[in-house]
Amino acid sequence: TQRATPDPRSHYPSIHPPTIHRMSSQAARLVREVWNANEDAVRDKAVALIGKVLRNVLKSPTEAKFRKIKRSAIDKRLASVRGALQLLSLAGFSPSGEYYVLPETTELSNLIDIVGVLDKRAKDRAEAEAKLRKIMEENTQKAKLQMAEKEQHRKKMRAERDQAQKEVREKVIVESKANKINFGMKLKKFEPPKEQPRGG
């Protein structure tokens, strides 16, 4: 009788839906803590490092070098980041001498779950930032349009004012000339009254 080839996945304990759900909830909680409890620059570096460590394992799960990381290097970069080491622990890494070690029997689904939560958080952030940039660009365009409309209105008002002032000046000049003419026409040469001849 031919023996069936064992499924390589049977090397790992089976995962039941409740376990997956619980892991997802824990991963989401810890990722949220890492995201919200740290400054942006610190958090981004920590998330990048954790993502790199976990993805290396997922890409080459049989490579022992990816399952063992130097404690001193990791502690230096993650110990001060709230929730970061707990996230590595949730992935299955545990301290062993000078290293954090991920045992070969550790479920890779845990890592997949954490990476998925990290990716979703990063995607949500990218979408939010893109939306914010779009809103800012739209507001900038609206502000420019409003400024252009205000400037156009100011130019129109200035032109109307200048035209009104010009018309007033021209009217004053015309009236002044007319007054001079009228005044000249009213002036008559003064002639003294003639003496009446006396009767003799």
CORNORQUI-V137261 format. One line per field, one symbol per residue. ss: DSSP state (~ for helix, > for strand, _ for the rest). psi: psi as a letter, one per 40 degrees, with the letter a starting at -180 (. if undefined). burial: + if it has 16 or more other ideal C-beta (glycine too) atoms within 10 Angstrom, else -. A space follows every 10 residues. Layout:
ss->???
psi->???
burial->???
This chain:
ss->_______~~~ ~_____~~~~ ~~~~~~~~~~ ~~~~~~___~ ~~~~~~~~~~ ~~~~~~~~~_ ___~~~~>>> ~~~~~~~~__ ___~~~~~~~ ~_>>>>__>> >>_____~~~ ~~~~~~~~~~ ~~~~~~~~~~ ~~~~~~~~~~ ~~~~~~~~~~ ~~~~~~~~~~ ~~~~~~~~~~ ~~~~~~~~~~ ~~~~~~____ __________
psi->hhhihihdee diiihidddd dddddddddd ddddddeiid dddddddddd dddddddddg dehddeehih dddddddede hheddddddd dehihgbeih hhidehhedd dddddddddd dddddddddd dddddddddd dddddddddd dddddddddd dddddddddd dddddddddd ddddddhihh hiiihhhii.
burial->---------- ---------- --++-+++-+ +--++--+-- -++--++-++ --++--+--- +----++++- +--+---+-- +++++-++-+ +++-----++ ++---+++-+ +++++-++-- ++-------- ---------- ---------- ---------- ---------- ---------- ---------- ----------
